[in-house]
Amino acid sequence: MTPVSQGALARRLGTGDAVVIGLGSMIGAGVFAAFGPAARAGGAGLLVGLAVAAVIAYCNATASAQLAAAYPVSGGTYIYGRERLGEWWGFTAGWGFVVGKTASCAAMALTFASYAVPGPWWAQRAVAVAAVLGLAALNYRGVTKTALLTRILVGASLTALAVVVVGIAVGGHANPANLGGVDAGGVYGILQAAGLLFFAFAGYARIATMGEEVRDPQRTIPRAIPIALFITVAVYLVVGVAALLAAGPDKLAASTAPLSTAVQSAGLDPVVRVGAALASLGALLALIAGIGRTSLAMARHGDLPRWLAAVHPRFQVPHHAETALAVVVGVVVATVDLRGVIGFSSFGVLIYYAIANAAAFTQPAAQRRWPRWLNVLGGAGCVVLVATLPWPSVLAGAVMFAVGLAGRAVSRSLRAPSERR
């Protein structure tokens, strides 16, 4: 069954919309949460780790942009892997994205609630579930509604971060000595910090996974992905330096809310709480949209239940996929605390982009926009960062992929031969 026969999505997003959706995906969990575990791994060397993560993210971004221009349909690397490397590679990428990012959805919902409702755990869980259902309902109404709310949330988050940075700069609490000890965690610690911080850069994939909804994708996507990434790198670098100057690596490493720790002495904690809540909502909104489109693509090819491939006749969104996602995430949020899934999510995303780089490497000259050595560097970088993640994250990620691949093998063996294609 072809995608066209199951319903196509509407091309309604321009370059600005695509950039904002990418920013909404990235200006979220990373800037408000990932600096803590990164500081534990690499000390002040987290700034070096940030640079390493940014270089690898750029390589991955160019691969994704080049592939999305050639295959402007929903699904991202799931589709690129199928087309360039084979269906098993595509499934591996799609499975890692859907499972890893579903866990991230739950983490973002709980992060939002913890900042927005400093009350009992049951109240936070209720608010988190309400956030998931509310944003899923908004996504249901069409991608332009998603883009509009993302603009508002990104603007508010950037404003809050600007206030934090200025407050640290003029508050008299910045200590340049806190930037010392770059080698505190050694090379391994710096690479582990890079792997954890990579979690914060993964949002540009949302632009590629929504390629079927972008106007003039051959031009728009290759422009939007690097723009969103460069803006995010600049924001993270400024915020990371400010947080280290204010609190130092030891305090950041011990904190579950590192930016709150960095600004407590400046009296700006309420600003951080508001900014973190809004950024978490923006990340959650973009995650729901991205997972819905990848699930749609996988369902079209029979790698997820075909029911998920439905496209709403009026709003032209994958409404079954997004409804199912909202239910699953809502149940998880109500029962499990997944705010510690940064390493697990990074594992899945790094495998996803390693496959994207391999797929981009095989593209012919007519489809190439960047040199092949970037694909080699990006793929090798992903593998290195995977190997240096905390071992519980590596173990959990390996189990996740083993379950998915074994499940697909069993499912295919039970199908009629005509349904396996």
C-alpha positions in Angstrom: 0.0 0.0 0.0 1.5 3.3 -1.0 1.5 6.5 1.1 -0.6 8.3 -1.4 -3.4 5.7 -1.2 -3.5 6.1 2.5 -3.7 9.9 2.5 -1.0 12.5 2.1 -0.2 15.4 4.5 -0.6 19.0 3.5 2.4 21.2 2.7 1.8 24.2 4.9 5.2 25.0 6.5 7.6 27.6 5.2 11.2 28.1 6.2 10.4 30.2 9.2 7.9 27.7 10.5 10.4 24.9 10.0 13.1 26.8 11.9 10.8 27.5 14.8 9.7 23.9 15.1 13.4 22.9 15.2 14.1 25.5 17.9 11.1 24.4 19.8 12.5 20.8 19.8 15.9 21.9 21.0 15.4 24.8 23.3 13.9 22.6 26.0 15.2 19.7 27.9 18.8 20.3 27.1 19.3 23.8 28.3 17.3 23.3 31.5 18.3 19.7 32.4 21.3 18.3 30.5 24.0 20.6 32.0 23.7 18.8 35.3 24.6 15.3 34.2 27.1 16.8 31.7 28.9 18.6 34.6 29.0 15.3 36.5 30.7 13.6 33.6 33.1 16.3 32.4 33.3 19.0 35.0 34.0 22.4 33.4 35.0 20.3 30.4 31.3 20.2 29.6 32.0 23.3 27.4 34.4 21.2 25.3 31.8 18.4 25.3 29.3 21.0 24.1 31.6 21.9 21.2 32.1 18.2 20.3 28.4 17.6 20.4 27.8 20.6 18.2 30.3 19.5 15.5 28.7 16.0 15.4 25.2 17.5 15.4 26.2 19.7 12.4 27.4 16.6 10.5 24.2 14.9 11.3 22.2 18.0 10.3 23.7 18.2 6.9 23.1 14.5 6.3 19.4 14.9 7.4 19.0 18.0 5.3 20.5 16.4 2.2 18.3 13.2 2.6 15.2 15.2 3.3 15.6 17.2 0.1 15.8 14.0 -1.9 13.0 12.2 0.1 10.5 14.9 1.2 8.0 12.6 3.0 7.2 11.9 6.6 9.4 9.5 8.5 12.9 11.0 8.6 15.7 8.5 8.8 13.2 5.6 8.9 12.5 6.4 5.2 16.1 7.3 4.4 17.5 4.1 5.8 14.9 2.0 3.9 15.6 3.7 0.6 19.4 3.9 0.8 20.4 0.9 3.0 17.6 -1.5 3.3 14.4 -2.0 5.3 16.0 -3.4 8.4 18.3 -0.3 8.7 15.2 1.9 8.3 13.3 0.0 10.9 16.2 0.2 13.4 16.3 4.0 13.0 12.5 4.3 13.3 12.2 2.0 16.3 15.0 3.8 18.2 13.4 7.2 17.4 9.8 6.2 18.3 10.6 4.4 21.6 13.4 6.7 22.7 11.4 9.9 22.0 8.2 8.5 23.5 10.2 8.2 26.8 11.4 11.7 26.2 7.8 12.9 25.8 7.0 11.5 29.3 10.1 13.1 30.7 9.2 16.5 29.2 5.7 16.3 30.5 7.0 15.6 34.0 9.6 18.3 33.7 7.0 20.8 32.8 4.8 19.8 35.8 7.7 19.9 38.3 8.4 23.5 37.3 4.8 24.6 36.9 3.3 22.9 40.0 5.6 22.8 43.0 3.1 20.7 44.9 2.4 17.1 45.7 3.4 14.3 43.3 -0.1 13.4 42.4 -0.9 17.0 41.4 2.3 17.1 39.2 1.2 13.8 37.5 -2.3 15.1 36.8 -0.9 18.4 35.3 1.6 16.4 33.2 -1.1 14.1 31.8 -3.3 17.2 31.1 -0.3 18.8 29.2 0.1 15.7 27.0 -3.6 15.5 26.2 -3.9 19.2 25.6 -0.9 19.4 23.2 -2.0 16.3 21.4 -5.4 17.9 20.9 -3.7 21.0 19.5 -1.6 18.9 17.1 -4.8 17.2 16.0 -6.1 20.5 14.7 -3.3 20.9 12.1 0.4 21.6 11.7 -0.1 25.4 11.4 -1.6 25.4 14.9 1.5 23.5 16.1 3.8 26.0 14.5 2.0 29.0 15.9 2.1 27.8 19.5 5.7 26.8 19.1 6.6 30.3 18.0 5.0 31.7 21.3 6.7 29.1 23.5 10.2 29.5 21.8 9.9 33.3 22.2 9.0 33.1 25.8 11.8 30.5 26.5 14.5 32.6 24.8 13.3 35.7 26.7 13.6 33.8 30.0 17.1 32.6 29.1 18.2 36.1 28.2 17.0 37.4 31.6 19.0 34.6 33.3 22.2 35.4 31.4 21.9 39.1 32.0 21.1 38.6 35.6 24.2 36.4 36.1 26.3 38.9 34.2 25.3 42.0 36.3 24.6 40.3 39.6 28.3 40.2 40.7 28.3 36.5 41.4 30.2 35.3 38.3 33.6 33.8 39.1 36.0 33.2 36.2 37.8 30.6 38.2 34.8 28.3 37.8 35.8 27.8 34.1 39.0 26.0 35.2 39.4 22.3 35.5 38.6 21.6 31.9 40.3 18.2 32.2 38.5 17.3 35.4 36.7 14.4 33.8 39.4 13.4 31.4 38.9 12.7 27.7 36.3 10.0 28.5 34.4 12.3 30.8 34.3 15.0 28.2 33.1 12.6 25.5 30.4 11.3 27.9 29.4 14.9 28.5 29.1 15.4 24.7 26.9 12.3 24.4 24.6 13.6 27.1 24.5 17.1 25.7 23.8 15.6 22.2 20.3 14.9 23.7 19.8 18.7 23.6 20.6 19.0 19.8 18.4 16.2 18.5 15.4 18.4 17.8 16.4 19.3 14.2 15.2 15.8 13.2 11.7 17.1 13.7 12.1 19.3 10.6 13.1 16.2 8.5 10.4 13.9 10.0 7.8 16.5 8.9 9.2 16.8 5.4 5.8 15.9 3.9 4.4 19.1 5.3 7.0 21.6 4.2 6.6 23.8 1.2 9.3 23.5 -1.5 11.2 20.9 0.7 14.3 20.8 -1.6 15.0 24.4 -0.7 13.3 24.8 2.7 14.7 21.9 4.6 18.4 22.3 3.8 18.1 26.0 4.9 16.0 25.4 8.0 18.0 22.6 9.7 21.4 24.4 9.8 19.7 27.7 10.8 17.9 26.1 13.8 21.0 24.3 14.8 23.3 27.3 14.7 20.9 29.4 16.8 20.6 26.6 19.3 24.4 26.1 19.6 24.9 29.9 20.2 22.2 29.9 22.9 23.6 26.8 24.7 27.1 28.1 24.6 26.1 31.5 26.2 23.9 29.8 28.8 26.5 27.1 29.6 29.3 29.7 30.2 26.9 31.8 32.3 25.9 28.8 34.4 29.5 27.7 35.0 30.5 31.3 36.0 27.7 31.5 38.5 27.7 28.1 40.1 30.8 26.2 39.0 30.8 22.6 37.8 30.5 21.0 41.2 27.2 22.7 42.1 25.8 22.1 38.6 26.7 18.4 38.9 24.9 18.0 42.2 21.7 19.8 40.9 18.7 18.3 39.2 17.8 21.8 38.1 21.2 23.3 37.2 19.9 26.7 35.9 17.9 27.2 39.1 21.0 26.5 41.1 23.0 29.0 38.9 20.6 31.9 39.5 19.4 31.4 43.1 21.8 34.0 44.5 20.6 36.5 41.8 16.9 36.0 42.8 15.9 34.9 39.4 14.6 31.4 40.2 11.0 32.3 39.3 12.2 33.3 35.8 14.0 30.0 35.4 10.9 28.1 36.5 8.7 29.9 34.0 11.2 29.5 31.2 11.8 25.8 32.0 8.0 25.1 32.0 7.5 26.9 28.7 10.5 25.3 27.1 9.4 21.8 28.2 6.0 22.4 26.7 7.7 23.5 23.4 9.8 20.4 23.4 6.8 18.2 24.2 4.8 19.8 21.4 7.5 19.2 18.8 8.1 15.6 20.1 4.5 14.7 19.7 4.5 16.0 16.1 7.7 14.2 15.2 6.8 10.9 16.7 3.4 11.0 15.0 5.0 11.5 11.6 7.6 8.7 12.1 4.8 6.3 13.4 2.8 7.2 10.3 5.6 6.3 8.0 6.3 3.0 9.8 2.6 2.1 9.7 2.5 2.8 6.0 5.1 0.1 5.5 3.7 -2.4 7.9 6.3 -1.9 10.7 3.7 -0.6 13.0 -0.1 -1.4 13.0 -1.7 -0.1 9.7 -4.4 1.7 11.7 -1.7 4.3 12.6 -1.3 5.3 9.0 -4.6 7.2 8.8 -4.6 10.9 7.9 -7.4 13.1 9.0 -9.5 14.2 5.9 -9.9 17.7 7.2 -6.9 18.6 9.3 -4.5 16.4 7.3 -2.5 15.1 10.3 -1.8 11.5 11.4 -4.6 11.6 13.9 -4.6 7.9 14.8 -0.8 7.9 15.5 -1.0 11.1 17.6 -4.0 9.8 19.6 -2.3 6.5 20.3 0.8 8.4 21.4 -1.1 10.6 23.7 -2.7 7.6 25.4 0.6 5.7 25.8 2.5 8.8 27.1 -0.4 9.7 29.4 -0.4 6.2 31.0 3.4 6.3 31.4 3.4 9.8 32.9 0.7 8.7 35.4 2.7 5.6 36.5 6.5 6.1 36.0 9.0 8.9 36.5 11.2 9.0 33.4 13.0 12.3 34.0 16.3 10.3 34.1 16.1 9.1 30.5 18.6 11.5 29.0 21.2 8.8 28.4 18.6 6.3 27.1 17.2 8.8 24.7 20.7 9.8 23.6 21.5 6.2 22.8 18.5 5.8 20.5 19.1 9.2 18.8 22.8 8.6 18.2 22.0 5.3 16.5 19.3 7.0 14.5 21.8 9.6 13.2 24.6 7.1 12.6 22.2 5.4 10.2 21.3 8.8 8.7 25.0 9.5 8.0 25.5 6.0 6.4 22.4 6.6 4.2 23.6 10.1 3.1 27.1 8.6 2.3 25.5 6.4 -0.4 23.7 9.3 -2.2 24.8 9.9 -5.7 26.5 13.2 -6.8 23.3 14.6 -8.2 21.7 14.5 -4.7 24.8 15.7 -2.8 24.9 19.2 -1.2 27.8 18.5 1.3 31.0 16.4 1.0 31.0 12.8 2.0 33.7 13.3 4.7 31.1 15.0 6.8 29.0 11.8 6.8 32.1 9.8 7.8 32.9 12.2 10.7 29.2 12.3 11.8 28.8 8.5 11.7 32.1 7.9 13.6 31.2 10.6 16.1 27.9 9.0 16.8 29.5 5.6 17.4 32.1 7.1 19.8 29.5 9.0 21.8 27.3 5.9 22.1 30.3 3.9 23.5 31.0 6.6 26.1 27.4 7.0 27.5 26.8 5.7 31.0 26.6 1.9 31.0 23.0 1.7 32.3 21.9 3.8 29.3 23.9 1.6 26.9 22.4 -1.5 28.4 18.9 -0.2 28.3 19.3 1.0 24.7 20.7 -2.3 23.6 17.8 -4.2 25.1 15.3 -1.8 23.5 16.8 -2.4 20.0 17.0 -6.1 20.6 13.3 -6.3 21.5 12.3 -4.2 18.5 14.3 -6.2 16.0 13.2 -9.6 17.4 9.6 -8.4 17.4 9.9 -7.4 13.7 11.4 -10.8 12.8 8.7 -12.7 14.6 6.0 -10.5 13.0 7.3 -10.9 9.5 7.6 -14.7 9.9 3.9 -14.8 10.8 2.8 -12.8 7.8 1.8 -14.1 4.4 4.6 -13.8 1.9 2.7 -11.1 -0.1 2.5 -8.9 3.0 6.2 -8.9 3.8 7.1 -6.4 1.1 
